[in-house]
Amino acid sequence: MNAPVAAPGMNKQWVERRAKAVSRGISAGAPVIAAKAENSEIWDIEGNRYIDFGGGIAVVNTGHRHPLVMKRVYEQLEAFTHTCAMVMPYAPFIEVCEKLNAVAPISGEKKSALVTTGAEAVENAVKFARAYTGRSDIIAFNGGFHGRTLLGMTLTGKVVPYKTKFGPMAPGVWHVPFPVAHKGVTIDDTMHAIEWLFKADVEPQRVAAIIIEPVQGEGGFYIAPKELMVKLRKLCDDHGILLIADEIQSGFGRTGKFFAMEHYGVEPDLITSAKSLAGGFPLAAVVGRAKIMDAPEPGGIGGTYAGNPVACAAALGVFDAFEQEGLLEKAERQGQIIMERMKSIKAKGKGMPIGDVRGLGAMCAFELVTQHGGNEPDAGAAKALAAKCLERGLLILTCGVYADTVRMLTPLTASEMVLKEGLDILESAVLGN
C-alpha cells in the first residue's frame, strides 16, 4: 500500500492546532496524526509507518479496514445510513442480535440490545439488572474500568484521571478488591471484603448485580482467577444477585475464545460488548438471559443512534471474518509468540527492568519496575518506553492503576512477520539497543 505523502513538520502543525481546538480533557497518547491504516499498520500524515500494538484500544481485533468488514459497510452505505432502529427497524440490527445470542456463553434463551458505546452498554446492563431484580445497588472491583459516564466512572475503580474533579459519584455502588497475587491481594481477601460489605454497608437483598471484567483492561490486564469466578457465581446464586461480565475489551477473540468467560466454565447472566464488535465502527451491546433482557418496559432501552445500520453491517463483517479466517486460533498463536518473547526479554536482566508478565490468549501485558527482580512499579519507565517505541515505528499502550503496565492489543489478523518485527522493536527499546 502506498503511504501518504506530506511535507515534514505536518505532525507538529496539526498537534499545535489540536491543542488550540480540542478540550484538554481528551488526551492524545501519540504526538502524531494518523492518515492511513491497513490491517496492523498505521501511517501518519508525514508518511511515517507504525506497527499497531494498540489496536485502537482493542477495537480492531480484525485489523484496520478488514475487507469483509468494508464490503458490508459499502453495501449498507448504498442502501441507507439511518432510520433509527426504534422508529423503523432493519435487518442488520436483528442479524447482529441473533449472532450475539448464538455465541454468548449463556445457556437457555437469550436476547440482545444494541447501543453505541461501551459505557452505554454498561449503563444499560445495570438497568436490565435493576429492572429484573427490583434492586438498586451494584458491586464492582478496584481497578476495573467501565466507562466515563456518570455511572460508568462510578463503577470504575481508578480515581486518576477518571474521577478527578467529577464528583459526586452515583449512589448505590460499592467496590471490593480484585485479586492480584503478586500485589498481595488474594481471592480470600476479595470474598471477605464482600462478606464484610454485606455486614457493614449493604444487605445482599439490595444488590442487583456484581460487575466484573474477566481480564481487567485499563486496570492492568489482571486476569481473574477461575476460583474467583466460581465463588462469585455461587454467591450470586445464593443471594439472587446477577453476574455481569464486562467483556468490552476482553471479548471478540482477544483471549483466544470468543468471550473470555468461556475460559472459566462459569455463566454470567449478562455480557457487555463493544470495541471489536464492529471492527472500528461505533457499536455496543448487552446480551443476556431473555427473561432479564425483557424486564424493562418498551422504550426504556435504546438511543437515537443505537445500533446504527452501518455499524451493524460492519459487525456482520466481523462475524464473517471470525467464521472464515480462524481468528481464535490466530489469537492463541499470537499470544504464545508475545509471551515467549516477553519472558525471554525479562530473563536477560538487562535494560528496563520487567516485572510480572501475563496474558490470556492475545491479551498480553508486562509491568515495568524500578529494579530487576523487584516489584515496585515504575510509571515513568512505562511512559518512556512508549515514547521510545513510537520513535522507532511501534505504537504501544500503557495502563494500570500504577500506570506501570504495557498492554498489547495487536490486531489478530497481523502477520507473524509484522508481529515479530514489532516485538523486535519493543525488545530493542527495552534493552536500550
Buried (B, 14 or more C-beta within 10 A) or exposed (E): EEBBEBEEEBBEEBBEEEEEEEEEEEEEBBEBBBBBBEBBBBBBBBBBEBBBBBBBBBBBBBBBBBEBBBBBBEBBEEEEEEEBBBEEEBEBBBBBBEBBBEBBBBEEEBBBBBBBBBBBBBBBBBBBBBBBBEBBBBBBBBBBBBBBBBBBBBBBBBEEEBBEEBEEBBEBBBBBBBBBEEBEBBBEBBBEBBEEBBEEEBEBEBBBBBBBBBBBBBBBBBBBBBEBBBBBBEBBEEBEBBBBBBBBBBBBBBBBBBBBBBBBEBBBBBBBBBBBBBBBBBBBBBBBBBEBBBBBEEEEBBBEBBBBBBBBBBBBBBBBBBEEBEBBEBBBBBBBBBBEBBEEBBEEEBBBBBBBBBBBBBBBBBBBBBEBEEEEBBBEBBBBBBBBBBEBBBBBBBBBBBBBBBBBBBBBBBEEEBBBBBBBBBBBBBEEE
